[in-house]
Structures are given as structure tokens and as C-alpha cells.
Amino acid sequence: MQSSSASSSPSEEVEEVKRDFADMGGGTVTLEGLQESDSGSPLRLVLSNPGRRNALSGAMMCQMHDALGTLARWAEEEEARARTRARALLLHSEGGGDKKVVCSGGDLDVVRRIMSPEQGARMSLLVHDCLLRLRSLPLATAFLLDGRALGGGAELAMSTDFRLWSPRGSLSFVQANMGVTTGWGGGARLVDVVGERKVSYIFFIEHSLG
């Protein structure tokens, strides 16, 4: 893997990271509902990696980035045509059961392949750009918490406008137990939602919401 040149623009650097990460791990991220958007139902971004507790592999990070880019272009075209079709995006995962994990953050098999600080920074760059695309969409966004969202999965859930909780839903910020901080911006977004004092309690004592 080659490092990006100093002259690369941020978008070029992200595309370079994607070329390196595209074949890391399995699972899928699919955008559903564009063809049925006239129905008024929400669009859906579906995470599927049940054998890895719906952890985000490198391939899934790239697929999410591409799907959100497609959705942003679609939304711009809809606005230019003054159409009023789908106005919401629902993020959820496949799988079920009483112990369902909606998303467990980054796939540890992928993390082990990028142990250098430089590669870790490149992964964070890609995920940060994904979540920036998500937060910049001209749509209401919601994350369906019908199970546990752990670590980076909790950070992903915090990147949407709303969180839809089932009785078994929870957000668990397990980073403190691992001796690391939130790497994808979820800590800052949690401060915006619950305030600094509550965030300290969640991170160092309670570790979870829900």
C-alpha cells in the first residue's frame, strides 16, 4: 500500500484509501428504495455482515461511501427537478434474535491488517468522510436500534438525525474499556446531544445508553 502524496486533495486521498480497502473483508452495504421513492417510504441503507456481528469491513466502508455519494447526487437531481419524493433515509442491519448486534464498529480482522498509525489514520479519514456525507444529506436520517450498537457502531448511530429504539436497543461506547478514544467523531456528536457532563459519565462509568 502506498501513502498518498502531499499534493493530493482530500477527495483524491479518500479515493486512494478506498482502492486499498475495497478488498478487505466481506459483508455488504446496500442502498434500497430509490426505484420505489414515489411511494413515500423511506430509503434504506442496509448493513449486512451477520457472521461478524455486522462489523464494518474495509469493503463495507467503501460501499457505504459509494452509496452515500449516489444518494447525494440523487437528492440534488430531485431538488433541481422540484420533486417531493422520499425525504428520509433509514439505516438498519440484517439479522435478528434477542442478542442482535446492529453494528459492532470496525471489523477487528481489518483493524489487525492496518496496525500502523498511518493506516489507522487513513481508515478514519474514509469513515469520517462517510459520516460527513451522511450528515450533509438533505434528508431526515434515522438509525434503527433494534439491538446493540457497539463502539464504532454507536458512533455511526450518532451520525443520524434520529435514533429509533426498540426495547432491546442500546448504544455502547466500549472504547474506554479498550483504552482508546472515539475515532470516528461520535464523541463530539454525543456531546451535542446529551452535554459534556453526561458524556463523561457514559464514557467512564456507564458506557451505554438504552
C-alpha positions as CSV (number, residue, x, y, z in Angstrom):
1,M,0.0,0.0,0.0
2,Q,1.3,3.4,-0.9
3,S,0.8,6.6,1.1
4,S,-0.9,9.5,-0.7
5,S,1.2,12.3,-1.9
6,A,1.3,15.6,-0.1
7,S,-0.3,17.3,-3.1
8,S,-3.4,15.1,-3.2
9,S,-6.7,16.8,-2.5
10,P,-8.9,15.4,0.3
11,S,-11.3,13.7,-2.2
12,E,-8.4,12.2,-4.1
13,E,-6.9,10.9,-0.9
14,V,-10.2,9.3,0.1
15,E,-10.5,7.6,-3.3
16,E,-6.9,6.3,-2.9
17,V,-7.8,4.9,0.6
18,K,-10.9,3.2,-1.0
19,R,-8.7,1.4,-3.6
20,D,-6.6,0.0,-0.8
21,F,-9.6,-1.0,1.5
22,A,-12.0,-2.3,-1.1
23,D,-10.9,-5.9,-0.8
24,M,-10.6,-6.0,3.0
25,G,-13.2,-8.3,4.4
26,G,-16.7,-9.4,3.5
27,G,-20.2,-8.1,4.2
28,T,-22.3,-5.6,2.2
29,V,-23.8,-2.2,2.5
30,T,-26.7,-1.7,0.1
31,L,-28.9,1.3,-0.8
32,E,-32.5,0.3,-1.3
33,G,-35.7,2.1,-2.3
34,L,-34.6,4.5,-5.0
35,Q,-36.8,2.8,-7.6
36,E,-39.8,3.0,-5.2
37,S,-39.2,6.5,-3.9
38,D,-42.5,7.7,-5.4
39,S,-44.2,5.6,-2.7
40,G,-43.2,8.0,0.1
41,S,-41.5,5.2,2.0
42,P,-38.0,6.0,3.4
43,L,-34.9,5.0,1.5
44,R,-32.9,2.3,3.3
45,L,-29.2,1.8,3.9
46,V,-28.7,-1.8,4.9
47,L,-25.7,-3.2,6.7
48,S,-25.1,-7.0,6.4
49,N,-22.2,-8.8,7.9
50,P,-24.0,-11.1,10.4
51,G,-21.1,-13.5,10.8
52,R,-19.0,-10.6,12.2
53,R,-21.8,-9.0,14.3
54,N,-22.4,-6.6,11.5
55,A,-18.9,-5.1,11.9
56,L,-17.8,-2.7,9.1
57,S,-15.1,-4.3,7.0
58,G,-13.0,-2.2,4.7
59,A,-15.2,-3.3,1.7
60,M,-18.3,-2.2,3.6
61,M,-16.8,1.2,4.4
62,C,-16.1,1.7,0.7
63,Q,-19.6,0.5,-0.3
64,M,-21.1,2.9,2.3
65,H,-19.1,5.8,0.9
66,D,-20.3,5.0,-2.7
67,A,-23.9,4.5,-1.6
68,L,-24.0,7.9,0.2
69,G,-22.4,9.5,-2.9
70,T,-25.1,8.0,-5.1
71,L,-27.8,9.2,-2.7
72,A,-26.4,12.7,-2.5
73,R,-26.4,13.0,-6.3
74,W,-29.9,11.6,-6.5
75,A,-31.1,14.2,-3.9
76,E,-29.5,17.0,-5.8
77,E,-31.3,15.9,-9.0
78,E,-34.6,15.6,-7.2
79,E,-34.2,19.1,-5.8
80,A,-33.3,20.5,-9.2
81,R,-36.5,19.0,-10.7
82,A,-38.5,20.4,-7.8
83,R,-39.8,16.9,-6.9
84,T,-41.0,15.9,-3.5
85,R,-40.4,12.2,-3.2
86,A,-38.6,10.3,-0.5
87,R,-37.4,12.7,2.2
88,A,-36.0,10.2,4.7
89,L,-33.2,7.6,5.0
90,L,-33.3,4.7,7.4
91,L,-30.1,2.9,8.4
92,H,-30.5,-0.6,9.7
93,S,-28.9,-4.0,9.7
94,E,-29.9,-7.5,8.7
95,G,-30.2,-10.4,11.2
96,G,-32.2,-10.7,14.3
97,G,-32.5,-12.6,17.6
98,D,-32.6,-11.5,21.2
99,K,-28.9,-10.8,21.2
100,K,-28.7,-8.9,17.9
101,V,-25.8,-6.6,17.3
102,V,-26.8,-3.8,14.9
103,C,-23.2,-2.8,14.3
104,S,-20.1,-3.6,16.3
105,G,-17.9,-0.9,14.7
106,G,-14.8,-1.7,12.6
107,D,-14.1,-5.3,11.8
108,L,-11.2,-6.4,14.0
109,D,-9.8,-8.6,11.2
110,V,-9.5,-5.5,9.1
111,V,-8.1,-3.5,12.0
112,R,-5.4,-6.1,12.5
113,R,-4.3,-5.7,8.9
114,I,-3.8,-1.9,9.3
115,M,-1.9,-1.8,12.6
116,S,0.4,1.1,11.6
117,P,-0.7,4.6,12.8
118,E,-0.7,5.8,9.2
119,Q,-3.1,3.1,8.0
120,G,-5.3,3.7,11.1
121,A,-5.5,7.4,10.2
122,R,-6.4,6.5,6.6
123,M,-9.3,4.3,7.8
124,S,-10.5,7.1,10.0
125,L,-10.3,9.5,7.0
126,L,-12.5,7.2,5.0
127,V,-15.1,6.7,7.7
128,H,-15.1,10.4,8.7
129,D,-15.9,11.2,5.0
130,C,-18.7,8.7,5.0
131,L,-20.3,10.2,8.1
132,L,-19.8,13.7,6.7
133,R,-21.7,12.6,3.6
134,L,-24.4,11.1,5.8
135,R,-24.8,14.3,7.9
136,S,-24.8,16.5,4.8
137,L,-27.7,14.8,3.1
138,P,-30.8,16.9,2.5
139,L,-32.9,14.1,4.1
140,A,-34.0,13.2,7.5
141,T,-31.9,10.3,8.6
142,A,-32.6,7.7,11.3
143,F,-30.8,4.7,12.7
144,L,-32.9,1.7,13.7
145,L,-31.6,0.4,17.1
146,D,-33.3,-3.0,17.3
147,G,-30.3,-4.4,19.0
148,R,-26.9,-3.3,20.4
149,A,-24.7,-0.8,18.6
150,L,-21.1,-1.1,19.9
151,G,-18.1,1.1,19.7
152,G,-17.9,2.5,16.1
153,G,-21.4,1.2,15.6
154,A,-22.6,3.6,18.3
155,E,-20.7,6.4,16.6
156,L,-22.4,5.5,13.3
157,A,-25.8,5.7,15.1
158,M,-24.9,9.2,16.5
159,S,-24.3,10.4,12.9
160,T,-28.0,10.3,12.0
161,D,-30.6,12.9,12.9
162,F,-32.7,10.4,14.9
163,R,-32.3,7.1,16.6
164,L,-35.3,4.7,16.7
165,W,-35.1,2.5,19.7
166,S,-36.7,-0.9,20.2
167,P,-36.9,-2.3,23.8
168,R,-33.7,-4.2,23.2
169,G,-31.8,-1.3,21.6
170,S,-28.7,0.2,23.2
171,L,-25.7,2.3,22.3
172,S,-22.5,1.1,24.0
173,F,-19.3,3.2,23.9
174,V,-16.8,0.4,24.7
175,Q,-13.8,2.4,23.6
176,A,-12.8,3.4,27.1
177,N,-12.6,-0.3,28.1
178,M,-10.2,-0.8,25.2
179,G,-8.0,2.1,26.2
180,V,-8.9,4.2,23.1
181,T,-11.0,7.2,22.3
182,T,-13.8,7.5,19.8
183,G,-12.1,7.6,16.4
184,W,-15.0,8.4,14.1
185,G,-16.3,11.6,15.7
186,G,-19.1,10.0,17.7
187,G,-17.9,11.5,21.0
188,A,-18.3,15.1,19.8
189,R,-21.7,14.4,18.4
190,L,-22.8,12.7,21.6
191,V,-21.8,16.0,23.5
192,D,-24.1,17.9,21.2
193,V,-27.0,15.5,22.1
194,V,-26.5,14.9,25.9
195,G,-24.0,17.5,27.1
196,E,-20.4,17.3,28.3
197,R,-21.2,16.1,31.9
198,K,-23.4,13.2,30.7
199,V,-20.8,12.2,28.1
200,S,-18.1,11.8,30.8
201,Y,-20.5,9.6,32.8
202,I,-21.3,7.5,29.8
203,F,-17.7,7.0,28.6
204,F,-16.1,6.3,32.0
205,I,-18.8,4.8,34.2
206,E,-22.0,3.7,32.5
207,H,-20.6,3.0,28.9
208,S,-24.0,2.7,27.4
209,L,-27.4,4.3,26.6
210,G,-30.6,2.4,26.4
